[in-house]
Amino acid sequence: MMRTALIPLRQHLRAALQRQKEIMGYNLAALQYMKRRNEAERTAQFYEEEGWDEEKVRARIADGKKRKRITLKS
């Protein structure tokens, strides 16, 4: 008697969990896309502010050097 009540419950739970898993995967992919896009825009903005031309930007990217972080003391 108890087993017959648990089988549909288990099936429903598995289906609900699968839907949640798919939603999480979709949202994670969207967040990763947004992160990559934001980083690209910030990098482009940084180079534009520096007044560099395209050749200098390509050379800097090819070097693979990153900006150094500085800490400001108050």
N, C-alpha and C positions, 0 to 999 in steps of 0.2 A: 504494500500500500504506500509506504513512504517513498520507495524507489520510483514509483510511477509519478509521484508529484515532483521529485527532484530532477528527473530527466528533462522535461521542458524548461525548467528553471535554468538548468545548466546550459542548454542550447541557447536560450535567450541571453544569458550572461556572456557566453562566448561571442555571439554576434555583436552585442553591445561593445565589448572590449575591442573587437576587431575594428569597428567603426571609429572608436576613440583613437586607436593606434594609427589608422589611416589619416585622421584629422591632424594628429600630432606630427606625423611625417610631413604632411603638406605644409603645416605652419612652420616647421623647422626649415624646410627648403626655402620658404618665402623669407624667413629671417636671415638665412645665409645669403640669399640674393641681395637683400637690402643692405647687409653689412658690406658685401663686396662693392656694391654701387656707391655707398657712402665713402668708403675708403678711396675709391677711384676719383670721386668728386673732390674730396679733401686734398688729395695729392695734386690734382690738376689746379686747384685753387692756390695751393702753396707755390707751385711753380709760376703761376700767373702773377702772383704778388711779388715774386722775386724779379720779374721782368725778364725772364730768360726766354730765348728763342727756342725753336723746336730742336735744333741740333744739340744745344746744351742740355736740354731735358732728356733727350735720348741717351746722351753720353752719361749723365748722372744715373739714369735708371740702369744702364748696362753695368756701371760700376757696382751697383748693388748696395751702396752705402746708404744708411738711414740717418735721419737727423738725430742729433744727440739731444737728450733731455737735460734741461738744466733746472735746478731747484732755486727758487727765490727765497731769500731769507728776509723775514719781515722785521 
